[in-house]
Amino acid sequence: MSKKRESFSGSIGFVLAAAGSAVGLGNIWRFPFLAARDGGGLFLVIYLVLALTFGFTLLTAEVVIGRNTKSSPLTAYGKLSKRFGWVGAIASIVPFMILPYYCVIGGWVLKYFLIFLSGYGLDAAQDGYFGSFITAQYEPIVMLVIFLGICAFIIYKGVASGIEQYSKILMPVLILLVIGISVFALTLKSTDANGNTVTALQGMKVYLIPSFEGVTFKKFLLIVMDAAGQLFYSLSIAMGIMVAYGSYVPDEANLVQSINRIEIFDTAVAFLAGVMIIPAVFVFMGPDGMAAGPSLMFVSLPKVFAAMGGAGRVIGTLFFAMVLFAAVTSAMSVLEAVVSGLIDHFKLSRTKGTILESAIALALGILVCLGYNLFYFELTLPNGAVGQILDIMDYISNYVLMPVVSIATCILVGWVLKPEFAFKEAGKNGEELGRKGLFTLMIKFVAPVILSVLLLMSLGIL
C-alpha cells in the first residue's frame, strides 16, 4: 500500500509557500537594478503587462501539471505524456544546479545580517569589504553551512509541518518589513556641500516615470527580454518548484484564487523592492548609484545605510533580516523541488532525500565558495558576460535550461494536452479560470516565441 502523499492544509498554506518561493533574492536586488537601468517606469509597465500575461500563463500551466499528476517535476511530465518525460528530468536539474550557489548567496546575506545586528554595519560600508569576505577561504563556507542547514531542517519537517508552518511565520513578517522599510525610504533626503537637497520623491520619479531616452526598437526588445527573464526569478517558473508545490494542493482548494493571489503577492513585493532601494540609493549616491548592478545589495546599500547615521544600523539590520527571510523561503522551495523527485521516483524517505540532496548541495556550494579564491578563473560566456563557477552554474540553469523547460511546457499544455486540460484542472470545483482566451493565445503562440528569443539571446545567437 502506497504512503499517502503529503499536502498543504489548504489554499492559504499553498499561497504563502508559493509566494515565499517567488519572493526571493531575484525580486529584491535584481528587479530594482533592472528597473533603474531599463527606463524606470518603462520597465515597470512592461513587467506588469508580462506578469499578467506571460507570467500568469506559465505559472498556471505548472501548478495545474502538479495538482493533476500529484507528482514531483521529475515524474509529472512523463505521467502526462511519455514523450515529455525528459522535460521532468531537465526541470529537476535546474533546482539541483541552482540550490548550491543560491545557498552561497544566502550565506552572504546571513553574514551581512549578523554584522549589522552586532553593530558593525559601518565595516560593511568600507571599500573592498565585500570582496575580502567572498574571497576568504573559510567564513563564506561557514555561512553556507548554517544557511543550508536552516533550509534542510524545514524541508525535513515536511510539507504541512515544515514548508507551510514556516511560510506562515516568515511571510507575514517579511511583508511587514518590506512595507515598513519602503515607507521609511520615502522620507529620506540629503543635502550636499552646495546646499542642494535631494529627496526620496525625486528618486521615486526616476523609478515610476517612463524614460524613453536612447530607447531604440532594439533597446525596447532588450527591455522586454529583461522583464521576461526577471519573471523566471520572480515567479519561480521553470525550476520545478511550482509543479512540486502544485502537487501538494488539495483537490478541494480553489486553484484559480490561489494563482491570482500569488501573482498579486509577487508583483507587489517586486514593486516595493524598488521603493525600498531606488529612492534611498538616489538620495545618497545620485542617479549613478544604481550602476552597481548585482553588487548593489552588498556594496551600494551598506554605504547608503552608513550615510543614514544612527538610523542606518537599525534599518540595515531590518533590511538584511527581510532579505534573509526571503532567501530562506526561496531556497527551501528549490530544495523541495529536488527532494520531492527523490521521494517520488527513487522511493527515498523524506529524511534520506533531504540528507542526500543537502550533502550534494553542500559539496557543490563549497566548490562555488572556492571559486572566488582557490579555484578562481574567468570565462567569457556566450551571452557576453564574464564569470567563474557561480556565474557558469547560473548561466546554464537560468539562461539555457529554464527557457527550454518553459518552451516544452508550452508545447505540452498548449498543443498536446490542449488548453482545456488547464481549464478543467483549475476549475475542478466549479471555479472559472479567468483570461481563458489570453491563456490559450499565450500558451500556444506568444510565450513560446518570447521564450525562444530569450534562449537565442542567451546563447549569443541574437
Secondary structure, 3 states (H helix, E strand, C coil): CCCCCCCCCCHHHHHHHHHHHHCCHHHHHHHHHHHHHCCEHHHHHHHHHHHHHHHHHHHHHHHHHHHHHCCCHHHHHHHHCHHHHHHHHHHHHHHHHHHHHHHHHHHHHHHHHHHHHCCCHHHHCCCCHHHHHHCCCCHHHHHHHHHHHHHHHHHHHCHHHHHHHHHHHHHHHHHHHHHHHHHHHCCCEEECCCCCEEEHHHHHHHHHCECCCCCCHHHHHHHHHHHHHHHHHHHCCCCCHHHHHHHCCCCCCCHHHHHHHHHHHHHHHHHHHHHHHHHHHHHHHCHHHHHHHHHHCCCHHHHHHHHCCHHHHHHHHHHHHHHHHHHHHHHHHHHHHHHHHHHHHHCCCHHHHHHHHHHHHHHHHHHHHHCCCCCCCCEECCCCCEECHHHHHHHHHHHHHHHHHHHHHHHHHHHHCCHHHHHHHHCCCCCCCCCHHHHHHHHHHHHHHHHHHHHHHHCCCC
